[in-house]
């Protein structure tokens, strides 16, 4: 199977770091998976805290969606933005690294080149 295709696809669409694991870079893959887990947990906590603040401050009742969105935009979302950007950077790195290492493995194994 084409390592340089399977590895980046797994890193892109399953979870970042899986492509490194498939390329037998267990340490690098484990570090990427760990960082991704930390980012996801932090983002979830941040979103929960923002929602808790919003629902605590608003009086009980049903409001139009615009009212909730307006209240969310009043919150400081800079840390959440940082987490999303960090995830995107690690995701791009993971996919490109999985591709280049997979291509190197294919060439060393004598497989077909592009």
N, C-alpha and C positions, 0 to 999 in steps of 0.2 A: 504494500500500500504506500502511496506517496506521502512520506513523512512531512514534507514541506506544505502539503495541503491540509492534512488531517490536524496537525498540531495547531496552526493558527485558527482554524475553524473552531476547534474546541475551546481555545482561549477567547475567541471572539463571542461565541454564542452559548457556551455552557458556563464557564467561569474562568476569569483570568488566572493564569497559573497552571491550568490543566495541560496546556500545550507544552509547558516546560517539563511537567511530570511525564508526559508521553515521550518527550525527547530524552528521558532519563537524566534530566537535571533536577533531581529531587530536592536539593537544598534550595535552589533558586525558585522552584515551583512552590515549595512550602513557605518560603518567605513572602512570595507574592500572594498566595492564598491567605496567609495570616494577616497581611496588610489589608487585603480586601475585606476580610472578616471584621477587622477593627473599624474600617471606614463604614461598613454597613451598620454595625452596631451603634457607632457614634451618630450616624445620620438618623437612625431609628429613634434613638434617645432624644436627639435634638428636635425632631418632628413631634414626638410625644410631648415634650416640654412646651413647644410653641402652641400646640393644640390645647393643652391643659390650661395655659395662660389665657387663651382666647375664650374658651368655654367658661372659665371661672369668672372672667370679667363681664361677659355678656349676660344679660338677664335671661331667665328661662323662656323658651318659646321658639317658634319656628321663624327663621328669617330667610329672606331671599339669598341665593348664592352670592350675589354681589356684595352683600353686607359682610359675609365671612371672608371673601377675597380681599375686601377693603381692609378688614382687620388684620389679616395675615400680612398684607403689604406694609403695615405699620410696625411689624416686628423686625428685629435685627436678624437678617438672614445671611449675614456675612460668613459665619462659621459653616453653615449648611452649604453655601456656595463654594467655600474652600474644599469641603469634603467631596462635592460633586466634581470639581476640577481635578482634585487629587485622584479620584477614581478614574476619570477619563484619561489622565496622563498614564497611570499604571496600566489601564486597559490597552492603550495604543502601544506602550512598550511591550506588554506581554504578547500581543498579537505579532508585532514585527520581530521580536526576538524568537518566538516560536517558529516563524517562517524561515528566518535566516539560519537558525540552528538545524531545523529540519532539512533545509536544502543542503547544508554542510554534511549532515548524516547521510543523505541520499547519495551525494557525490562520493563520499568515502566508501560507501557500500557498493559502489559501482552501478547504482541505479541510473535510470534515464535522467538527463538534465532537462531543463525546461525545453 
